[in-house]
Amino acid sequence: MSQMQPILDSLRQCCAPLLESSDFKVVRSESGRSGFEGASILMESNDVEIFVASEREQIAGWIRSKYDPNPQNWFSIDLISNLFARPAETGVMDEENLQFLRTHMGQVIDRFRQTSVRQTLEQLNALKRARAKRLRRQ
């Protein structure tokens, strides 16, 4: 199986409507040549970038708003899940996170649009800081 197949399967499971719409397009994909190297896909719309990567048989996803002045400010699926009052321990695309994205992907994308991005970024950055603080204490 190619390194890209698990990523494509995860995207199909959680983002099928995005993949079928003309709003999103794949802008970059990379795949390692050996079984030890990962693979990744970057999709974007006018408002949002979605990055999904696999490494060592784990798939994780991150989302960022294109209206965020910090191009390195990506948010993992667990932080986004917490934004919706659904605690998640990890950003790995396990069945629970995939189900969350299947159910809420439209709402997630809406939170990153220009009309609501400021409040979303404030909340997600606060969640990111709280997680970092929690991890430092462990």
C-alpha positions as CSV (number, residue, x, y, z in Angstrom):
1,M,0.0,0.0,0.0
2,S,1.3,3.4,-0.8
3,Q,2.1,5.9,1.9
4,M,-0.6,8.2,0.5
5,Q,-3.5,5.7,0.6
6,P,-4.2,6.1,4.4
7,I,-4.3,9.9,4.1
8,L,-6.7,9.7,1.1
9,D,-8.9,7.2,3.0
10,S,-9.1,9.6,6.0
11,L,-9.9,12.6,3.8
12,R,-12.6,10.6,2.0
13,Q,-14.1,9.6,5.4
14,C,-14.2,13.1,6.9
15,C,-14.0,15.6,4.1
16,A,-15.9,14.0,1.1
17,P,-18.1,17.1,0.6
18,L,-15.0,19.3,0.6
19,L,-13.3,17.1,-2.0
20,E,-16.4,17.2,-4.2
21,S,-16.9,20.9,-4.0
22,S,-15.1,23.4,-6.3
23,D,-14.2,25.5,-3.2
24,F,-11.3,23.2,-2.2
25,K,-8.4,22.0,-4.2
26,V,-5.3,19.9,-3.4
27,V,-2.3,22.3,-3.7
28,R,0.5,20.0,-2.6
29,S,1.1,16.4,-1.9
30,E,4.2,14.5,-0.9
31,S,4.9,10.9,-0.4
32,G,8.1,9.2,0.9
33,R,9.8,6.7,-1.3
34,S,10.2,4.1,1.5
35,G,7.8,2.7,4.0
36,F,9.6,4.7,6.7
37,E,8.9,8.1,5.2
38,G,5.5,9.7,5.7
39,A,3.1,11.4,3.3
40,S,1.1,14.6,3.3
41,I,-1.6,16.5,1.5
42,L,-2.4,20.2,1.7
43,M,-5.8,21.4,0.6
44,E,-7.1,24.9,0.5
45,S,-10.0,27.1,-0.2
46,N,-10.2,30.9,-0.2
47,D,-10.6,30.9,3.6
48,V,-8.9,27.7,4.9
49,E,-5.9,25.4,4.6
50,I,-6.2,21.8,5.7
51,F,-3.0,19.8,6.1
52,V,-3.1,16.0,6.7
53,A,0.0,14.0,7.2
54,S,1.0,10.4,8.0
55,E,4.0,9.2,9.8
56,R,4.7,5.8,11.3
57,E,1.2,4.7,10.6
58,Q,-0.5,7.6,12.4
59,I,-2.5,10.2,10.5
60,A,-3.0,13.7,12.0
61,G,-4.6,16.8,10.7
62,W,-4.3,20.6,11.2
63,I,-6.3,23.5,10.0
64,R,-5.5,27.2,9.6
65,S,-7.3,30.3,8.5
66,K,-5.8,32.2,5.6
67,Y,-6.9,35.4,7.4
68,D,-4.5,34.7,10.2
69,P,-1.4,37.0,9.8
70,N,0.8,34.2,11.2
71,P,1.2,31.6,8.5
72,Q,2.6,29.1,11.0
73,N,-0.4,29.1,13.2
74,W,-1.9,25.7,12.6
75,F,-4.5,24.1,14.9
76,S,-4.6,20.4,15.5
77,I,-7.9,18.5,15.3
78,D,-7.9,18.0,19.1
79,L,-7.8,21.8,19.7
80,I,-10.6,22.3,17.1
81,S,-12.6,19.6,18.7
82,N,-12.2,21.4,22.1
83,L,-13.5,24.6,20.5
84,F,-16.7,22.7,19.9
85,A,-16.8,21.6,23.6
86,R,-15.8,18.1,22.6
87,P,-12.7,17.1,24.6
88,A,-10.1,15.2,22.6
89,E,-6.8,14.0,23.8
90,T,-5.0,13.8,20.5
91,G,-5.1,15.2,17.0
92,V,-4.6,11.7,15.5
93,M,-7.3,10.8,13.0
94,D,-8.8,8.0,15.0
95,E,-12.4,6.9,14.6
96,E,-13.7,9.4,17.2
97,N,-12.0,12.4,15.5
98,L,-13.0,11.3,12.1
99,Q,-16.6,11.1,13.3
100,F,-16.4,14.6,14.8
101,L,-15.1,15.9,11.5
102,R,-17.7,14.1,9.4
103,T,-20.4,15.7,11.6
104,H,-18.9,19.2,12.0
105,M,-16.6,19.9,9.1
106,G,-19.0,22.5,7.7
107,Q,-19.2,24.3,11.0
108,V,-15.4,24.1,11.4
109,I,-14.8,25.7,8.1
110,D,-17.3,28.4,8.9
111,R,-15.4,29.3,12.1
112,F,-12.3,30.0,10.0
113,R,-14.1,32.3,7.5
114,Q,-13.3,36.0,7.5
115,T,-16.6,36.9,9.3
116,S,-15.8,34.8,12.4
117,V,-12.1,34.2,12.3
118,R,-11.0,36.8,14.9
119,Q,-13.0,35.2,17.7
120,T,-12.1,31.7,16.5
121,L,-8.3,32.5,16.6
122,E,-8.6,34.1,20.0
123,Q,-10.3,30.9,21.4
124,L,-8.0,28.5,19.6
125,N,-4.9,30.4,20.7
126,A,-6.1,30.3,24.3
127,L,-6.7,26.6,24.0
128,K,-3.2,26.1,22.6
129,R,-1.6,28.1,25.4
130,A,-3.6,26.1,28.0
131,R,-2.5,22.8,26.5
132,A,1.2,24.0,26.4
133,K,0.9,25.0,30.1
134,R,-0.7,21.6,31.0
135,L,2.0,19.7,29.1
136,R,4.8,21.7,30.9
137,R,3.3,20.6,34.3
138,Q,3.4,16.9,33.4
